[in-house]
């Protein structure tokens, strides 16, 4: 199984330094419970523009605004429906982003010119302390170049950006980005992006079924329009039923290339696959939660070491829906 490392948390002095940088209009990388964010003062258009520049991110791809207390929500959103407050009471702080009608004080660059805004309250203590000390909501996408796997470790950010960004250390517990729900039309709530919080749990709270949205010309949330999460290696996603035939085919066709296989299950299963095909093989995790936590680290790390990654798919249930959403967006080929 992919080994989880112990990761230090930023101390008070480091968080205070990061908060000062935010107030001065700089960009800071900070941990949340989902992935690392690349954050700036939401109300400082010039600072937010630095995020887009660093990431190479298209300007029509909106950001998520992070707050540290419910009382700050009216600074960001207006005409907040009752459904939103039900979700907030149930899931905040936590990995749920809600799209609402935006307050006009939020610069257009944050929302890609839309009249809606995506907002959440992270549960990570470092993130909450940073937002509190900065004294402003923080707009932040994931901390990675556009199209690349999201950063879940400080070393990923240094790999991507070198010393261009001040990095706060922190342990990422979930590993994939937040679930995103659009409540700008309360009669038809939309699931814009799956994550750790399951659609059924959201539906139970709001008393309505979610419409699953795969994308739009003017996306209201990150992760809808553009290619995402792609490692440097060619990523092939294969179902459990097709995994062995996919490995055999790749082994025959790519004789001169380095191939790694990533399976779902325990280390014994990984060893059996390695012995059968003679290819480096690891387990992404024994549970869906472990796979989610390890996913981006595997894509980043092995994307540098191998030419091809063959990743076994998981069932699209619960957090598996979010895992497969990321894998499908990252894959060059899907074999199911």
DOVO-665353 format. One record per atom (N, C-alpha, C): residue in three letters; x, z, y negated. Coordinates in steps of 0.1 Angstrom, whole numbers, plus 5000, padded with zeros to 4 digits. Atoms other than C-alpha are relative to their C-alpha. Layout:
BEGIN
ALAXZY...
END
This chain:
BEGIN
UNK500850005012UNK500050005000UNK500950004988UNK499350005012UNK501149934965UNK500150144995UNK499849865004UNK502750264953UNK499750024986UNK500349965013UNK501350424923UNK501150104994UNK498949925006UNK503950574899UNK499450114991UNK500449895010UNK503750894879UNK500449954986UNK499850055013UNK503450794843UNK499950114990UNK500049905010UNK504251024814UNK498949974989UNK500950025011UNK501651084786UNK500750024987UNK499449995013UNK502551044750UNK499850154995UNK500249875005UNK503151374732UNK499449994986UNK500649995013UNK501651494699UNK500749934989UNK499250065010UNK504551374678UNK499949845001UNK500150154998UNK504351014693UNK498649954995UNK501450045004UNK500551004688UNK499950004985UNK500149995014UNK500951114652UNK500749884993UNK499350115005UNK503550844646UNK499249875001UNK500950114998UNK501250584661UNK498849994990UNK501149995010UNK498350704639UNK500549964986UNK499450035013UNK500550674608UNK500249844999UNK499850145000UNK501450314618UNK498749934998UNK501350065001UNK497750234622UNK499550004985UNK500449995014UNK497050364587UNK500849914991UNK499250095008UNK499850154573UNK499849855003UNK500350144997UNK498449834587UNK500849945011UNK499250054989UNK500649804618UNK499149995013UNK500650014987UNK499749724654UNK500650105010UNK499549904990UNK500149984682UNK499449975013UNK500550004987UNK499849964719UNK499750145005UNK500449874996UNK497950254734UNK499249995013UNK500750004987UNK496550354768UNK498550044998UNK501449964998UNK492850374776UNK499850025015UNK500249984985UNK491350464810UNK499949875007UNK500150134993UNK490850094817UNK501349925000UNK498750065002UNK493949904804UNK500650044987UNK499449975013UNK496349924775UNK499349914990UNK500550075012UNK494949814741UNK501149974990UNK499150035011UNK496749644713UNK499250014987UNK501049965010UNK495149814683UNK500550004985UNK499849995014UNK494849804645UNK498850054993UNK501149955008UNK492649944618UNK498949904999UNK501250105000UNK489249774622UNK499749954987UNK500450055013UNK488749754585UNK501149944992UNK498850065007UNK492149614576UNK500149865006UNK500050144995UNK491749234580UNK501449955003UNK498750044998UNK495449174576UNK500650065012UNK499549934988UNK496349424603UNK499449945013UNK500750064988UNK493749274627UNK500649865003UNK499450134998UNK495248934621UNK501350005007UNK498749984993UNK498549064634UNK499850005015UNK500350004986UNK496949124667UNK499849865006UNK500250144996UNK495848764670UNK501349935001UNK498750075001UNK499248644660UNK500950055012UNK499249954989UNK501048874685UNK499649945014UNK500550044987UNK498848774714UNK499949855001UNK500350144999UNK498448404705UNK498649985004UNK501449994996UNK494748474707UNK499249914991UNK500950085008UNK492148224695UNK499150084991UNK500849925010UNK490248344664UNK498650015003UNK501449994996UNK486948274680UNK499750095012UNK500149904988UNK487548544707UNK499950144994UNK500249875007UNK486048874693UNK500850115007UNK499449884995UNK487649214697UNK499050115002UNK500849884997UNK486349554709UNK500450104990UNK499749895010UNK486149834683UNK499950135008UNK499949874993UNK487150174697UNK499850124990UNK500249895009UNK485750494682UNK500250135009UNK499649874993UNK486450864691UNK498850105000UNK501149925000UNK483051014684UNK498749924997UNK501350085002UNK479350904685UNK499649994985UNK500550005014UNK478850994649UNK500649884992UNK499450115007UNK481150704639UNK499349865003UNK500650124997UNK478950444655UNK499349924989UNK500650065012UNK476950374623UNK501049934991UNK499050075008UNK480250274606UNK500249865005UNK499850134994UNK480349984630UNK498849925003UNK501250074996UNK476849894640UNK498850054993UNK501249975007UNK473349894625UNK498849965010UNK501250034992UNK469749874640UNK500350035014UNK499649974986UNK470950054671UNK498850045008UNK501349974992UNK468250044698UNK500150125008UNK500149884992UNK467150334719UNK500849985013UNK499350034987UNK468650164750UNK501550044998UNK498649985003UNK472050194734UNK500350155001UNK499849855000UNK471750574729UNK499950055014UNK500149964986UNK470650614765UNK501349975007UNK498750034993UNK473750434777UNK501150094995UNK499049915006UNK475950634753UNK500050145006UNK500149864995UNK474550964765UNK500450005015UNK499750004986UNK475150854801UNK501549965003UNK498750064996UNK478550674800UNK501150024990UNK498949985010UNK480450764768UNK500450145000UNK498950105000UNK483250844766UNK500249945014UNK499850074987UNK484050594793UNK500149854999UNK499750145000UNK484550234804UNK498849914998UNK501250095003UNK481350084789UNK500149964985UNK500150065013UNK481349854759UNK498649954997UNK501450055003UNK478049784741UNK500149914988UNK500050095011UNK477449484719UNK498750024992UNK501149975009UNK475249564689UNK500049924988UNK500050075012UNK474249424656UNK501150074991UNK498849945007UNK477349474633UNK499650054986UNK500049965014UNK477649664601UNK500849904992UNK499450115008UNK478649424573UNK501450054996UNK498749955004UNK481649654566UNK501149955010UNK499050054990UNK483349514598UNK500449864997UNK499650135004UNK485449214589UNK499749895010UNK500450114991UNK484448884604UNK501149975010UNK499050034991UNK487848844620UNK499950085013UNK500249914989UNK487049134643UNK499049945010UNK501250054992UNK483748974655UNK500049855002UNK499950154999UNK484848604654UNK498849944992UNK501150055009UNK482248554626UNK498650025005UNK501449974995UNK479348674647UNK499450124993UNK500749895006UNK476648914635UNK499950125009UNK499949894990UNK477349134665UNK501450055001UNK498849944998UNK480049374674UNK500150075013UNK499849934988UNK481449514706UNK500750134998UNK499449875004UNK482149884705UNK499950095013UNK499949904990UNK483150164729UNK500750124996UNK499249885002UNK484450514731UNK500850035013UNK499249984988UNK487350544756UNK500050155004UNK499949864995UNK487750854777UNK501550055000UNK498649964999UNK491550864777UNK500450094988UNK499749905010UNK492851164758UNK501049954989UNK499050065009UNK495750974742UNK499349914990UNK500850095008UNK493350704729UNK499150084990UNK500949935009UNK490850954715UNK500850084989UNK499249935010UNK493551154698UNK500649914989UNK499550105009UNK495050844683UNK499049964990UNK501150045009UNK491750734668UNK499650114991UNK500349885009UNK491051084655UNK501050014989UNK498949985010UNK494451104638UNK500149894990UNK499950125009UNK494350754624UNK498850014990UNK501149995009UNK490950834608UNK499249884998UNK500850135001UNK489550484614UNK499749955014UNK500250074987UNK487950294643UNK501149905002UNK498950094996UNK490550084661UNK499549885007UNK500450124993UNK489949724670UNK501249965009UNK498950034991UNK491849634701UNK499549925012UNK500150074988UNK491949374728UNK501050055010UNK499049964990UNK494049414760UNK501449964994UNK498750025005UNK497749434753UNK500849915008UNK499350104992UNK499049114767UNK499949864992UNK500250135006UNK499648754755UNK498749945006UNK501350074996UNK496448544756UNK500249935013UNK499950074988UNK495748424791UNK500750075011UNK499149934990UNK498148664809UNK499350135005UNK500649874995UNK497248974831UNK500150114990UNK500149885010UNK496249284811UNK501150105004UNK498949894998UNK498949554807UNK499350135005UNK500549874995UNK498349874827UNK501250105000UNK498949915001UNK501850024822UNK500749964987UNK499250025012UNK504050064791UNK501149895002UNK498950104997UNK506749854808UNK499449865000UNK500650135001UNK504249564810UNK500149954985UNK500050045014UNK503949564772UNK501449974995UNK498650035004UNK507749584767UNK500449875006UNK499750134994UNK508049294791UNK499449884992UNK500750105007UNK505449094771UNK500549984985UNK499850005015UNK506449194735UNK501350054996UNK498749945004UNK509849354736UNK499850124991UNK500149895010UNK510249584706UNK499149974988UNK500950045012UNK507649414684UNK498950104998UNK501249915001UNK505049684691UNK500450145004UNK499949864997UNK505150064691UNK499150035012UNK500749984988UNK504050174726UNK499850155002UNK500349874996UNK502250504734UNK500050005016UNK500149994986UNK502750614770UNK498750065005UNK501249944995UNK499750694792UNK499749945013UNK500450044987UNK498450674827UNK498649935000UNK501350084999UNK495750404833UNK499350035013UNK500749954988UNK493150534858UNK499249895007UNK501050104994UNK490850234863UNK500749875003UNK499250124997UNK492949924859UNK499449864996UNK500750125006UNK490349664848UNK499250034988UNK500749975013UNK488649624815UNK498650055001UNK501449935000UNK485349794805UNK498949905004UNK501250084998UNK481949674816UNK499449984986UNK500550045013UNK480349494786UNK498549965001UNK501550035001UNK476549494779UNK499649964986UNK500550055013UNK474849304751UNK498650054998UNK501349955003UNK471949484736UNK499449954987UNK500550065012UNK471449264706UNK498649955001UNK501450044997UNK468249144723UNK499550105010UNK500449904990UNK466849464739UNK499049965010UNK500950054990UNK464149274757UNK500749935011UNK499250074990UNK466849084776UNK501450055000UNK498649955000UNK469949304780UNK500949915009UNK499150094993UNK472949094792UNK501250085005UNK498749964995UNK475849184814UNK501049894997UNK499050105004UNK478749004797UNK501250005008UNK498849994992UNK481549134818UNK499950125009UNK500149894990UNK481549344850UNK501350094999UNK498949905000UNK483749654852UNK499850115010UNK500149894991UNK483949994868UNK498550055001UNK501449965000UNK480350084858UNK499149895005UNK500850104993UNK477949904881UNK498849964993UNK501250055007UNK475049694868UNK498850095004UNK501149924996UNK472649904889UNK499950134993UNK500049875007UNK473750224872UNK499549984986UNK500450035013UNK473150064838UNK498549975000UNK501450034999UNK469749924849UNK499150135002UNK500849884997UNK468650264861UNK499850084987UNK500149925013UNK469450424826UNK499149934990UNK500850075010UNK467750154805UNK498749965004UNK501350034995UNK464850084828UNK499749854999UNK500250155001UNK465449704826UNK501149945009UNK499050084992UNK467249444848UNK500949934990UNK499050075008UNK470449294834UNK500049865004UNK499850144998UNK470748924830UNK501549985000UNK498650024999UNK474248824842UNK500449874993UNK499550115008UNK476048604817UNK501449965004UNK498650054996UNK479048384827UNK500849954988UNK499350065012UNK479948254792UNK499149934990UNK500850075011UNK478848084760UNK501049934991UNK499150065010UNK480147864733UNK500550094990UNK499649895009UNK480348164710UNK499950135007UNK500049884992UNK481248454732UNK499950124991UNK500249885008UNK480148794720UNK500950115006UNK499149914994UNK482748964742UNK501349945005UNK498850064994UNK486348914753UNK499749965015UNK500050034986UNK486848754787UNK498949895004UNK501050094996UNK484048494785UNK500449854999UNK499950155003UNK485348164772UNK501349945005UNK498750064997UNK489048124779UNK500650055013UNK499349964988UNK491348134809UNK500750134998UNK499549875002UNK492348484815UNK500850055013UNK499449934989UNK494648704836UNK501049935009UNK499250094991UNK496848424850UNK501550055001UNK498649964999UNK500248544864UNK500949874999UNK499150125001UNK503348324862UNK500049935013UNK500150064987UNK503048254899UNK498649935002UNK501350064997UNK500348024913UNK499250105008UNK500949904993UNK497448254924UNK499049925008UNK501050054991UNK495348154954UNK499250125006UNK500849894995UNK492448374963UNK499249955012UNK500650044987UNK491148354999UNK499150115005UNK500949904994UNK488248525016UNK500750055013UNK499449944988UNK488948745046UNK499949905012UNK500250094989UNK487548475069UNK501049884999UNK499150115002UNK489848205054UNK501550044997UNK498649965004UNK492948415047UNK501149955009UNK498950044991UNK494948335078UNK500249844999UNK499850155001UNK494247955076UNK500649964986UNK499450035014UNK495147965038UNK501550035001UNK498649964999UNK498448145046UNK500749895008UNK499450104991UNK499247895074UNK500249874992UNK499950125008UNK498547605051UNK501150014989UNK499149995011UNK500547735022UNK501550015006UNK498749994994UNK503447825045UNK500649865004UNK499650144996UNK503547465058UNK500349914988UNK499850095011UNK503147295025UNK501050044989UNK499149955010UNK505347515004UNK501350065006UNK498849954993UNK508547545025UNK501150054991UNK499049975009UNK510747564995UNK499650114990UNK500549905010UNK508647824976UNK499950145006UNK500249864996UNK508548204978UNK498650044999UNK501449974999UNK505148324989UNK499950155003UNK500349874997UNK503748674989UNK498550015003UNK501449984997UNK500448785005UNK499650144996UNK500649875004UNK498249064991UNK498750025007UNK501249984992UNK495649205014UNK499350134996UNK500849885002UNK492849465012UNK500050085012UNK499949914988UNK493349755035UNK501250095000UNK498949914999UNK495949995047UNK501349935002UNK498750064998UNK499649945051UNK500249945014UNK499950064987UNK499349875088UNK499549865001UNK500650145001UNK497149575081UNK501049914994UNK499050085007UNK499749445057UNK501249975009UNK498850024991UNK502549495083UNK499649905011UNK500450094990UNK500449305109UNK500049854995UNK500050145007UNK500049005085UNK501449954998UNK498650035002UNK503749015077UNK500649965013UNK499550034987UNK504649015114UNK499549865005UNK500650134995UNK502248725122UNK500549884993UNK499750125007UNK503348495094UNK501550004995UNK498650005005UNK506848605084UNK500149994985UNK500050005015UNK505948635047UNK499850144995UNK500249885007UNK506248925024UNK498550034998UNK501449965001UNK502949115025UNK499950144995UNK500349875004UNK501549415007UNK498550035000UNK501449965001UNK498349605005UNK499750034985UNK500449975014UNK496549604971UNK499350144999UNK500749875000UNK494749924982UNK499150015012UNK500949984989UNK492550085008UNK498650014995UNK501449995005UNK489550124985UNK500049904988UNK500150085012UNK488149904957UNK500650064988UNK499449935012UNK489150164932UNK501549984999UNK498650025000UNK492750134943UNK500449864997UNK499750145003UNK492649754942UNK499949984985UNK500150025015UNK491349764906UNK501150064993UNK498949935007UNK494050014896UNK501349925001UNK498750074998UNK496849804911UNK500049854996UNK500250145001UNK495449454904UNK501049944990UNK499250075010UNK497149364871UNK501550035002UNK498649974997UNK500449544880UNK500549905011UNK499550104989UNK500649324912UNK500149864994UNK500050145005UNK499849004893UNK501249984990UNK498850015009UNK502549084866UNK501350015008UNK498749984992UNK505249214890UNK500349895009UNK499750114990UNK504948954917UNK499949864994UNK499950135007UNK504248674893UNK501449974995UNK498650035004UNK507848714882UNK500949985012UNK499250014988UNK509248734918UNK499749895009UNK500450104990UNK507348474937UNK499449874993UNK500650135005UNK506148114933UNK498550005002UNK501450004995UNK502848174951UNK499550145004UNK500649884996UNK500548474954UNK498749975007UNK501350014993UNK497848464981UNK499350135001UNK500749875002UNK495348734973UNK498750005008UNK501250004993UNK492648834997UNK498950054992UNK501149965008UNK489248864981UNK499350125005UNK500849884996UNK486949164982UNK498649974998UNK501450025002UNK483249204984UNK499650024986UNK500449995014UNK481549144951UNK498850104999UNK500949895002UNK479749474951UNK500750124993UNK499449895008UNK480349774928UNK501149954992UNK498850045008UNK483749754912UNK500649875006UNK499550134995UNK484449464935UNK499549884992UNK500550105008UNK482349254912UNK501049984988UNK499050025011UNK484849324884UNK501349955004UNK498750044994UNK487849274906UNK499949845002UNK500150144997UNK486648934917UNK499849914987UNK500150075013UNK485648834881UNK501449974995UNK498650025006UNK489348884871UNK500849905009UNK499250094991UNK490748714902UNK499549854999UNK500650145001UNK488448404899UNK500549944987UNK499650065013UNK489448364862UNK501549975001UNK498650025000UNK493148394871UNK500549895010UNK499550094988UNK493248174903UNK500149864996UNK499950145000UNK494447824905UNK499249935011UNK500850054989UNK492547784938UNK499350125006UNK500849904993UNK489747974955UNK499649945013UNK500350044987UNK489347944992UNK499050095007UNK500949914994UNK486148085005UNK499049935010
END
